[in-house]
Amino acid sequence: MELFGEMPCKGVEPTIVNFTSLLGGLCQVGRITDAQCLFNEMARKSVPIDVVSYNTMISGLCDSGCLKEAENLVNDMEQKGISPNVITYSSLIHGYCNFGMLEEACRFLPEMMVRRIAPDVVTFNILIGALCKLGKTKDANQLLVIMIQGGIKPDAITYKALLEGYCLEEKMDETINLFHSMSTIGIEANFSCYVALINGYCKSGRVEEAMKVFKETPTGLKHTVITYNALVDGLCKTGRVDAALDLLKDMINQGISPDVFTYNSIIYGLCNSGLCRKTVDFLNEMVEGGISPNVVSYNHLIYGHCKFRQWEEAFGCFLKMQQQGIIPNVTSFNILMSALCRKGNVREAHSLFMKMIRLGSLGEEPSSVSYNTLLHGYCLVDDVDLAAM
């Protein structure tokens, strides 16, 4: 901003390109109010604002959630004889999709048709991606058909969105077929497509197939912590902790640093296999690597100790997490309440329940699971009157 302000002092009058560059920069860093002030200054100084400047401002407003202001700006540009283009509408569609207003976003497509503004691959990708995130792959596929019929070739981003959508709906057969169909129409799968397929296999418990895809990924596509995390988590959830530990070593050897999600998956795998005491080394490794255990780490530990009736250790973890400034969440309480009820200590479970209510101000309130756990506990000890209360 200072450099821009110095230009007139140096005898250099800012051009529309200078103004638009600064406008884009302000929008990118979220300084939308400053961007609006600059845009208004452009109008006051009779700078010939063009469609690029308008699109830059509209995109910035949409990214900041100022959707109505963005639409007003479209009306303003039309009144000044500047026609909106596909970038204008793609920005509006992206803005509404980003804030979960899919119906509002879809209303722009007919408007574009009326104005004879043809949607491009970016426009369709935004809508297909939004539909897939909501689990509406059927609608996304219909849009894909319209896209192809309109002569617009889908790209890897289109297919990545659809792959993730199918995985979200646990439709692995469709996911696999779609992945293999890419090469037949000349679209090369990018890294994100491989990650989507690996994730889908892992979430559906087909870890062997995920490992096969992992090993067959083209050498030019380097795996990241995201891929390793999906595989480590998948292996741990299917009881293959030794394989997960081998993969963790491979990950480190490849120069990829594990994150809290990686360690949490390992902790879960060990705890679920009755190896809670082995997690101490991993907790120390986390801390040494500058990664702090979080509420999920401790919940896995509490769950593992409770599963194998190591009650003292479970409550020790519950106290330790609080001593370290980690606030228990509803899952932490539910695990311990369930364990106490199984032991017949329903009164202690109720005390925990009351503590959770007191922590409600911190955003942790009992869930339906909390109530069901306590009700079931009272019924187990034949204290139906208290359960009914």
C-alpha positions as CSV (number, residue, x, y, z in Angstrom):
1,M,0.0,0.0,0.0
2,E,2.9,2.4,0.9
3,L,4.6,1.8,-2.5
4,F,1.3,2.4,-4.3
5,G,0.8,5.6,-2.3
6,E,4.3,6.8,-3.3
7,M,3.6,6.5,-7.1
8,P,1.9,10.0,-7.6
9,C,4.7,11.6,-5.5
10,K,7.3,10.2,-7.9
11,G,5.3,11.5,-10.9
12,V,3.9,8.1,-11.8
13,E,0.1,7.9,-12.1
14,P,-1.3,4.5,-11.2
15,T,-2.9,2.7,-14.1
16,I,-5.9,0.3,-14.1
17,V,-3.4,-2.6,-14.0
18,N,-1.8,-1.2,-10.8
19,F,-5.1,-0.6,-9.1
20,T,-6.3,-4.1,-10.1
21,S,-3.1,-5.8,-8.9
22,L,-3.4,-4.1,-5.5
23,L,-7.1,-4.9,-5.4
24,G,-6.3,-8.6,-5.9
25,G,-3.6,-8.6,-3.3
26,L,-5.9,-7.1,-0.7
27,C,-8.6,-9.6,-1.5
28,Q,-6.2,-12.5,-1.2
29,V,-5.1,-11.6,2.3
30,G,-8.7,-11.0,3.4
31,R,-8.5,-7.2,3.7
32,I,-11.9,-6.9,2.0
33,T,-12.8,-3.5,3.6
34,D,-9.5,-2.0,2.3
35,A,-10.2,-3.5,-1.1
36,Q,-13.7,-1.9,-1.2
37,C,-12.2,1.5,-0.2
38,L,-9.7,1.1,-3.0
39,F,-12.4,0.1,-5.5
40,N,-14.5,3.2,-4.5
41,E,-11.4,5.4,-4.9
42,M,-11.0,4.1,-8.4
43,A,-14.5,5.2,-9.2
44,R,-13.9,8.7,-7.6
45,K,-10.7,9.1,-9.6
46,S,-12.5,8.1,-12.8
47,V,-10.2,5.2,-13.3
48,P,-11.6,3.2,-16.3
49,I,-12.8,0.2,-14.3
50,D,-12.9,-2.9,-16.5
51,V,-14.4,-6.4,-16.2
52,V,-11.1,-7.7,-14.7
53,S,-11.3,-5.2,-11.8
54,Y,-15.0,-6.0,-11.2
55,N,-14.3,-9.7,-11.2
56,T,-11.4,-9.3,-8.8
57,M,-13.6,-7.4,-6.4
58,I,-16.6,-9.7,-6.8
59,S,-14.3,-12.7,-6.2
60,G,-13.0,-11.1,-3.0
61,L,-16.5,-10.3,-1.7
62,C,-17.6,-13.9,-2.4
63,D,-14.6,-15.4,-0.6
64,S,-15.4,-13.2,2.4
65,G,-19.1,-14.2,2.4
66,C,-20.3,-10.8,1.3
67,L,-22.5,-12.5,-1.3
68,K,-25.3,-9.9,-1.6
69,E,-22.7,-7.1,-2.0
70,A,-21.1,-9.2,-4.8
71,E,-24.4,-9.5,-6.6
72,N,-25.0,-5.8,-6.2
73,L,-21.6,-5.2,-7.8
74,V,-22.7,-7.3,-10.8
75,N,-25.7,-5.0,-11.2
76,D,-23.5,-2.0,-10.9
77,M,-21.1,-3.2,-13.6
78,E,-24.1,-3.8,-16.0
79,Q,-25.5,-0.3,-15.3
80,K,-22.1,1.0,-16.4
81,G,-22.2,-1.0,-19.6
82,I,-19.7,-3.7,-18.6
83,S,-21.0,-7.2,-19.3
84,P,-20.3,-9.9,-16.8
85,N,-18.5,-13.0,-18.1
86,V,-18.0,-16.6,-17.1
87,I,-15.5,-15.6,-14.5
88,T,-18.0,-13.3,-12.9
89,Y,-20.6,-16.0,-12.6
90,S,-18.1,-18.7,-11.6
91,S,-17.1,-16.4,-8.7
92,L,-20.7,-16.0,-7.6
93,I,-21.4,-19.8,-7.8
94,H,-18.2,-20.6,-5.9
95,G,-19.1,-18.1,-3.2
96,Y,-22.6,-19.5,-2.6
97,C,-21.3,-23.1,-2.7
98,N,-18.5,-22.3,-0.2
99,F,-21.1,-21.1,2.3
100,G,-23.4,-24.1,1.8
101,M,-26.0,-22.3,-0.3
102,L,-26.1,-24.8,-3.2
103,E,-29.7,-23.9,-4.4
104,E,-28.7,-20.2,-4.6
105,A,-25.6,-21.2,-6.6
106,C,-27.6,-23.3,-9.1
107,R,-29.9,-20.4,-9.9
108,F,-27.0,-18.7,-11.8
109,L,-26.8,-21.4,-14.5
110,P,-30.1,-20.6,-16.2
111,E,-29.2,-16.9,-15.9
112,M,-26.0,-17.5,-17.7
113,M,-27.8,-19.4,-20.4
114,V,-30.2,-16.4,-20.9
115,R,-27.3,-14.1,-21.2
116,R,-25.5,-16.5,-23.6
117,I,-22.6,-16.9,-21.2
118,A,-21.4,-20.5,-21.6
119,P,-20.3,-22.2,-18.4
120,D,-16.8,-23.6,-18.6
121,V,-15.0,-26.5,-16.9
122,V,-14.3,-24.3,-13.8
123,T,-18.0,-23.5,-13.4
124,F,-19.1,-27.1,-13.7
125,N,-16.3,-28.3,-11.4
126,I,-17.4,-25.9,-8.6
127,L,-21.0,-27.2,-8.8
128,I,-20.0,-30.9,-9.1
129,G,-17.6,-30.5,-6.2
130,A,-20.3,-28.9,-4.0
131,L,-22.8,-31.6,-4.9
132,C,-20.3,-34.4,-4.1
133,K,-19.5,-33.0,-0.7
134,L,-23.2,-33.2,0.1
135,G,-23.3,-36.8,-1.0
136,K,-25.3,-36.0,-4.1
137,T,-23.3,-37.9,-6.6
138,K,-26.4,-38.7,-8.7
139,D,-27.0,-35.0,-9.3
140,A,-23.3,-34.4,-9.9
141,N,-23.3,-37.1,-12.5
142,Q,-26.3,-35.5,-14.2
143,L,-24.3,-32.3,-14.3
144,L,-21.4,-34.2,-15.8
145,V,-23.6,-35.5,-18.6
146,I,-24.8,-31.9,-19.3
147,M,-21.2,-30.7,-19.3
148,I,-20.1,-33.4,-21.8
149,Q,-23.1,-32.8,-24.0
150,G,-22.3,-29.1,-24.1
151,G,-18.9,-29.9,-25.5
152,I,-17.0,-29.2,-22.3
153,K,-14.3,-31.8,-21.5
154,P,-14.1,-32.8,-17.8
155,D,-10.6,-32.7,-16.3
156,A,-8.8,-34.4,-13.3
157,I,-10.5,-31.9,-10.9
158,T,-13.9,-33.0,-12.1
159,Y,-13.1,-36.7,-11.6
160,K,-11.4,-36.1,-8.2
161,A,-14.6,-34.5,-6.9
162,L,-16.7,-37.4,-8.2
163,L,-14.3,-40.0,-6.7
164,E,-14.4,-38.3,-3.3
165,G,-18.2,-38.1,-3.6
166,Y,-18.5,-41.9,-4.3
167,C,-16.1,-42.6,-1.4
168,L,-18.2,-40.4,0.9
169,E,-21.3,-42.5,0.0
170,E,-19.2,-45.7,0.3
171,K,-19.8,-46.7,-3.3
172,M,-16.5,-48.3,-4.0
173,D,-17.5,-50.2,-7.1
174,E,-18.5,-46.9,-8.8
175,T,-15.3,-45.3,-7.5
176,I,-13.1,-47.9,-9.0
177,N,-15.0,-47.9,-12.4
178,L,-14.8,-44.1,-12.5
179,F,-11.1,-44.1,-11.8
180,H,-10.3,-46.7,-14.5
181,S,-12.6,-44.8,-17.0
182,M,-10.4,-41.7,-16.8
183,S,-7.6,-43.2,-18.9
184,T,-10.1,-44.3,-21.6
185,I,-11.1,-40.7,-22.3
186,G,-7.5,-39.4,-22.1
187,I,-7.6,-37.9,-18.6
188,E,-4.5,-38.6,-16.5
189,A,-5.3,-39.1,-12.9
190,N,-3.4,-36.6,-10.7
191,F,-2.2,-37.1,-7.1
192,S,-5.5,-36.1,-5.6
193,C,-7.3,-38.8,-7.6
194,Y,-5.0,-41.5,-6.2
195,V,-5.5,-40.1,-2.7
196,A,-9.2,-40.2,-3.1
197,L,-9.1,-43.9,-4.2
198,I,-6.7,-44.9,-1.4
199,N,-9.0,-43.1,1.1
200,G,-12.1,-44.8,-0.2
201,Y,-10.5,-48.3,0.0
202,C,-9.3,-47.6,3.6
203,K,-12.6,-46.3,4.8
204,S,-14.4,-49.3,3.4
205,G,-11.9,-51.6,5.1
206,R,-10.2,-52.8,1.9
207,V,-6.7,-51.8,3.0
208,E,-4.9,-54.4,0.9
209,E,-6.4,-52.8,-2.3
210,A,-5.4,-49.4,-0.9
211,M,-1.8,-50.6,-0.4
212,K,-1.8,-51.9,-4.0
213,V,-2.9,-48.5,-5.4
214,F,-0.3,-46.9,-3.1
215,K,2.5,-49.0,-4.6
216,E,1.3,-48.6,-8.1
217,T,1.1,-44.8,-8.0
218,P,3.3,-43.4,-10.8
219,T,6.7,-42.4,-9.5
220,G,6.2,-38.8,-10.6
221,L,3.4,-38.4,-8.0
222,K,5.0,-38.2,-4.6
223,H,3.0,-39.4,-1.6
224,T,2.5,-37.0,1.3
225,V,1.5,-37.3,5.0
226,I,-2.2,-37.3,3.8
227,T,-1.7,-40.7,1.9
228,Y,0.3,-42.3,4.7
229,N,-2.2,-41.2,7.3
230,A,-5.1,-42.8,5.4
231,L,-3.1,-46.1,5.2
232,V,-1.9,-46.0,8.7
233,D,-5.4,-45.3,10.0
234,G,-6.9,-48.1,7.8
235,L,-4.3,-50.6,8.9
236,C,-4.9,-49.8,12.6
237,K,-8.6,-49.9,12.3
238,T,-8.4,-53.4,10.8
239,G,-6.1,-54.6,13.6
240,R,-2.9,-54.7,11.5
241,V,-0.8,-52.5,13.9
242,D,2.5,-54.1,13.0
243,A,2.0,-53.3,9.3
244,A,1.0,-49.7,10.4
245,L,4.3,-49.4,12.4
246,D,6.3,-50.6,9.4
247,L,4.6,-48.0,7.2
248,L,5.3,-45.3,9.9
249,K,9.0,-46.2,9.6
250,D,8.8,-46.1,5.8
251,M,7.2,-42.7,6.0
252,I,9.9,-41.3,8.2
253,N,12.6,-42.8,6.0
254,Q,11.0,-41.0,3.0
255,G,11.5,-37.8,4.8
256,I,7.8,-37.3,5.6
257,S,7.1,-36.1,9.1
258,P,4.2,-37.8,11.0
259,D,1.6,-35.4,12.4
260,V,-0.9,-35.7,15.3
261,F,-3.3,-37.7,13.1
262,T,-0.6,-40.3,12.3
263,Y,0.2,-40.8,16.0
264,N,-3.4,-40.9,17.0
265,S,-4.1,-43.7,14.6
266,I,-1.1,-45.7,16.0
267,I,-2.3,-45.0,19.6
268,Y,-5.8,-46.2,18.7
269,G,-4.4,-49.4,17.0
270,L,-2.2,-50.2,20.0
271,C,-4.9,-49.5,22.6
272,N,-7.5,-51.4,20.6
273,S,-5.1,-54.4,20.6
274,G,-4.6,-54.3,24.4
275,L,-1.1,-52.7,24.0
276,C,-1.9,-49.4,25.8
277,R,1.3,-49.4,27.8
278,K,3.3,-49.4,24.5
279,T,1.8,-46.0,23.7
280,V,4.1,-44.3,26.2
281,D,7.0,-44.4,23.7
282,F,4.8,-42.8,21.0
283,L,3.6,-40.1,23.3
284,N,7.2,-39.2,24.1
285,E,8.1,-39.3,20.4
286,M,5.2,-36.9,19.6
287,V,6.3,-34.4,22.2
288,E,10.0,-34.7,21.2
289,G,8.9,-34.0,17.6
290,G,7.0,-30.9,18.7
291,I,3.6,-32.5,18.3
292,S,1.3,-32.1,21.4
293,P,-1.1,-34.9,22.1
294,N,-4.7,-33.7,21.9
295,V,-8.1,-34.8,23.2
296,V,-8.4,-37.5,20.6
297,S,-5.0,-39.0,21.7
298,Y,-6.2,-39.2,25.3
299,N,-9.7,-40.5,24.3
300,H,-8.0,-43.4,22.5
301,L,-5.9,-44.2,25.6
302,I,-9.0,-43.9,27.9
303,Y,-11.0,-46.2,25.6
304,G,-8.1,-48.8,25.4
305,H,-7.7,-49.0,29.2
306,C,-11.4,-49.2,29.7
307,K,-11.8,-51.9,27.1
308,F,-9.2,-54.1,28.9
309,R,-10.5,-53.2,32.4
310,Q,-7.5,-51.1,33.3
311,W,-9.6,-48.7,35.3
312,E,-6.9,-46.9,37.3
313,E,-4.9,-46.2,34.1
314,A,-8.1,-44.9,32.3
315,F,-8.9,-42.4,35.1
316,G,-5.2,-41.5,35.3
317,C,-5.3,-40.5,31.6
318,F,-8.5,-38.5,32.3
319,L,-6.7,-36.6,35.0
320,K,-3.4,-36.2,33.1
321,M,-5.1,-34.7,30.1
322,Q,-6.7,-32.0,32.3
323,Q,-3.4,-31.3,34.1
324,Q,-1.9,-30.7,30.6
325,G,-4.6,-28.2,29.8
326,I,-6.6,-30.4,27.5
327,I,-10.3,-30.1,28.2
328,P,-12.2,-33.5,28.0
329,N,-14.9,-33.6,25.4
330,V,-18.2,-35.4,25.4
331,T,-16.5,-38.6,24.0
332,S,-14.1,-38.6,27.0
333,F,-16.9,-38.5,29.4
334,N,-19.0,-41.0,27.5
335,I,-16.2,-43.6,27.5
336,L,-15.7,-43.3,31.2
337,M,-19.4,-43.2,32.1
338,S,-19.9,-46.4,30.1
339,A,-17.0,-48.1,31.9
340,L,-18.3,-47.1,35.3
341,C,-21.8,-48.3,34.4
342,R,-20.4,-51.7,33.3
343,K,-18.7,-51.9,36.7
344,G,-21.9,-51.1,38.5
345,N,-20.6,-47.7,39.7
346,V,-23.6,-45.8,38.3
347,R,-23.4,-43.1,41.0
348,E,-19.8,-42.3,40.0
349,A,-21.0,-42.2,36.4
350,H,-23.7,-39.8,37.4
351,S,-21.1,-37.6,39.1
352,L,-19.2,-37.5,35.8
353,F,-22.4,-36.7,34.0
354,M,-22.9,-33.7,36.3
355,K,-19.3,-32.5,35.8
356,M,-20.0,-32.6,32.0
357,I,-23.0,-30.4,32.5
358,R,-20.9,-27.9,34.5
359,L,-18.4,-27.9,31.6
360,G,-21.3,-27.0,29.3
361,S,-20.1,-23.4,29.2
362,L,-17.0,-24.7,27.4
363,G,-19.1,-26.2,24.7
364,E,-19.2,-29.7,26.0
365,E,-22.8,-30.8,26.8
366,P,-24.2,-34.3,27.2
367,S,-25.2,-36.0,24.0
368,S,-28.0,-38.6,23.5
369,V,-25.3,-41.2,24.0
370,S,-24.5,-39.7,27.4
371,Y,-28.1,-40.0,28.5
372,N,-28.6,-43.5,27.1
373,T,-25.4,-44.7,28.9
374,L,-26.6,-43.4,32.2
375,L,-30.2,-44.7,31.7
376,H,-28.9,-48.1,30.8
377,G,-26.5,-48.1,33.8
378,Y,-29.4,-47.4,36.2
379,C,-31.5,-50.1,34.6
380,L,-28.6,-52.6,35.0
381,V,-28.5,-52.0,38.8
382,D,-32.3,-52.1,39.0
383,D,-32.6,-48.5,39.9
384,V,-35.4,-47.8,37.5
385,D,-36.8,-44.9,39.6
386,L,-33.7,-42.9,39.2
387,A,-33.6,-43.8,35.5
388,A,-37.1,-42.5,35.0
389,M,-36.2,-39.2,36.7
